[in-house]
Amino acid sequence: MNLEGVDMRKILIVIDMQNDFIDAALGTKEAVAIVDAVKEKIMSYPAADVIATMDTHGENYMETQEGKNLPVMHCIKGTDGWQIRPDIAELLKEATIYEKPTFGSVKLAEDLKALAEKEEIELELIGLCTDICVVSNALLLKAAMPEVKISVDSTCCAGVTPEKHLAALETMRSCQIYVS
């Protein structure tokens, strides 16, 4: 509830819980370790209030700026690595899913900004990778909606390394994103 006593809609954004980031091309033991917590968090929200993103690249990935800086083929549309992990995908059947060709989704920020203009919302982000796509989306959302409360559950996120995870959390705190 907000200060006026009116229920505020809380929306969960599940960032890139795809096979390639969990236990395939770019997977880490830390990513594997958050899967159960992510599933619990998704189940704690009404299905209508869950949104997900999918990192989505084409076969030309290595020719892109990202591919030149991170030369590991991953999340190529249609591949097994691109798919959301099956046990998580099962929980996202009713979710709106945004395919994004880069770290942050401008379309997601635009759509949520439009929603915030109609009703009071609060946003919580979880997923992978804390230091790339989670922080990018959190900062895009904060820039688009500076008065909307945005939080990140650190127990449902993992970074490329544990150190980068912590650094990204600190960056988000500095930008007035709540970290729990």
C-alpha positions as CSV (number, residue, x, y, z in Angstrom):
1,M,0.0,0.0,0.0
2,N,1.2,3.5,-0.7
3,L,0.9,6.4,1.7
4,E,-2.7,7.2,0.7
5,G,-3.8,3.6,1.6
6,V,-4.4,2.6,-2.0
7,D,-3.0,-0.7,-3.2
8,M,-0.2,-0.2,-5.6
9,R,0.4,-2.7,-8.4
10,K,3.7,-4.4,-8.0
11,I,5.2,-5.9,-11.2
12,L,8.0,-8.4,-11.4
13,I,10.4,-8.3,-14.3
14,V,12.3,-11.5,-14.9
15,I,15.5,-10.7,-16.9
16,D,17.0,-13.2,-19.3
17,M,16.6,-16.5,-17.4
18,Q,17.7,-18.3,-20.6
19,N,19.6,-21.6,-20.9
20,D,22.7,-19.9,-22.3
21,F,23.0,-17.7,-19.2
22,I,22.3,-20.4,-16.7
23,D,24.2,-23.5,-17.7
24,A,25.2,-23.3,-21.3
25,A,27.4,-20.8,-23.4
26,L,27.7,-18.1,-20.7
27,G,26.4,-20.0,-17.7
28,T,27.9,-19.9,-14.2
29,K,27.5,-21.8,-11.0
30,E,26.1,-18.6,-9.5
31,A,23.4,-18.5,-12.2
32,V,22.4,-22.1,-11.5
33,A,22.3,-21.4,-7.8
34,I,19.5,-18.7,-8.1
35,V,17.1,-20.8,-10.2
36,D,15.0,-22.0,-7.2
37,A,14.8,-18.5,-5.7
38,V,13.7,-17.1,-9.0
39,K,11.0,-19.7,-9.3
40,E,9.7,-18.9,-5.8
41,K,9.7,-15.2,-6.5
42,I,7.8,-15.7,-9.8
43,M,5.2,-17.8,-7.9
44,S,4.8,-15.0,-5.3
45,Y,3.3,-12.7,-7.9
46,P,0.0,-12.8,-9.7
47,A,0.7,-14.2,-13.2
48,A,-0.7,-11.0,-14.8
49,D,1.9,-9.0,-13.0
50,V,5.0,-10.8,-14.3
51,I,7.0,-9.7,-17.3
52,A,10.1,-11.4,-18.8
53,T,12.8,-10.5,-21.2
54,M,14.8,-12.6,-23.5
55,D,18.3,-11.7,-24.9
56,T,17.8,-12.3,-28.6
57,H,20.5,-12.3,-31.3
58,G,20.7,-13.4,-34.9
59,E,23.2,-15.5,-36.7
60,N,25.2,-12.3,-37.5
61,Y,25.9,-11.8,-33.8
62,M,29.6,-11.9,-34.2
63,E,29.4,-9.0,-36.6
64,T,27.6,-6.7,-34.1
65,Q,29.4,-4.4,-31.7
66,E,28.4,-6.7,-28.8
67,G,29.7,-9.7,-30.7
68,K,33.0,-8.1,-31.2
69,N,33.3,-7.2,-27.5
70,L,31.8,-10.5,-26.3
71,P,32.8,-13.0,-28.9
72,V,30.7,-15.9,-27.6
73,M,27.7,-17.0,-29.6
74,H,24.7,-17.0,-27.3
75,C,20.9,-16.6,-27.3
76,I,20.6,-17.0,-31.0
77,K,16.9,-16.9,-31.7
78,G,15.4,-20.4,-32.1
79,T,18.3,-22.3,-30.4
80,D,18.1,-24.2,-27.2
81,G,20.4,-21.7,-25.5
82,W,17.9,-18.9,-26.4
83,Q,15.0,-20.6,-24.7
84,I,14.0,-19.7,-21.2
85,R,14.9,-22.5,-18.8
86,P,11.9,-25.0,-19.1
87,D,11.0,-25.0,-15.4
88,I,11.0,-21.2,-15.4
89,A,9.2,-20.9,-18.8
90,E,6.4,-23.1,-17.3
91,L,5.8,-20.3,-14.7
92,L,5.9,-17.6,-17.4
93,K,3.2,-19.0,-19.6
94,E,0.9,-15.9,-19.0
95,A,3.8,-13.4,-18.9
96,T,4.4,-10.7,-21.4
97,I,7.8,-11.5,-22.9
98,Y,10.1,-8.9,-24.5
99,E,12.7,-10.1,-26.9
100,K,15.6,-7.6,-26.8
101,P,18.6,-7.4,-29.2
102,T,20.8,-5.6,-26.6
103,F,21.3,-5.3,-22.8
104,G,18.3,-3.1,-22.0
105,S,14.8,-3.0,-23.5
106,V,13.7,0.5,-24.5
107,K,10.3,-0.9,-25.5
108,L,9.8,-2.4,-22.0
109,A,10.7,1.0,-20.4
110,E,8.2,2.8,-22.8
111,D,5.4,0.4,-22.1
112,L,5.9,0.5,-18.3
113,K,6.1,4.3,-18.4
114,A,2.7,4.4,-20.2
115,L,1.3,2.1,-17.6
116,A,2.7,4.2,-14.8
117,E,0.9,7.2,-16.3
118,K,-2.4,5.4,-15.8
119,E,-1.9,3.7,-12.5
120,E,0.5,3.6,-9.6
121,I,3.1,0.8,-10.0
122,E,6.2,-0.5,-8.3
123,L,8.8,-2.6,-10.1
124,E,11.0,-5.4,-9.0
125,L,13.7,-6.9,-11.1
126,I,15.4,-10.3,-10.9
127,G,17.5,-12.4,-13.3
128,L,20.7,-12.4,-15.3
129,C,23.3,-11.0,-15.5
130,T,23.3,-8.5,-12.7
131,D,26.1,-6.5,-14.1
132,I,24.9,-6.4,-17.7
133,C,21.2,-6.8,-18.5
134,V,19.7,-6.4,-15.0
135,V,21.5,-3.1,-14.3
136,S,20.8,-1.9,-17.9
137,N,17.1,-2.4,-17.6
138,A,17.0,-1.0,-14.0
139,L,18.7,2.2,-15.1
140,L,16.5,2.5,-18.2
141,L,13.4,2.1,-16.1
142,K,14.7,4.6,-13.5
143,A,15.5,7.2,-16.2
144,A,12.0,6.8,-17.7
145,M,10.2,6.8,-14.4
146,P,12.2,8.6,-11.7
147,E,9.3,8.6,-9.2
148,V,8.4,4.9,-9.5
149,K,9.9,2.7,-6.8
150,I,12.3,0.2,-8.5
151,S,13.9,-2.6,-6.6
152,V,16.2,-5.5,-7.3
153,D,16.2,-8.8,-5.3
154,S,19.9,-9.6,-5.1
155,T,19.2,-13.2,-4.0
156,C,17.5,-13.7,-7.4
157,C,20.3,-12.3,-9.5
158,A,23.8,-13.4,-10.5
159,G,26.5,-11.6,-12.3
160,V,29.2,-12.6,-14.7
161,T,31.4,-12.9,-11.6
162,P,30.5,-12.5,-7.9
163,E,32.6,-9.3,-7.8
164,K,30.7,-7.8,-10.8
165,H,27.4,-8.8,-9.2
166,L,28.3,-6.8,-6.1
167,A,29.6,-3.8,-8.1
168,A,26.3,-3.7,-10.2
169,L,24.3,-3.8,-7.0
170,E,26.2,-0.9,-5.6
171,T,25.8,1.1,-8.9
172,M,22.0,0.5,-8.7
173,R,22.0,1.7,-5.0
174,S,23.8,4.8,-6.1
175,C,21.0,5.5,-8.6
176,Q,18.2,5.1,-6.0
177,I,17.2,1.6,-7.0
178,Y,16.4,-0.4,-3.8
179,V,18.5,-3.5,-3.4
180,S,17.4,-6.3,-1.0
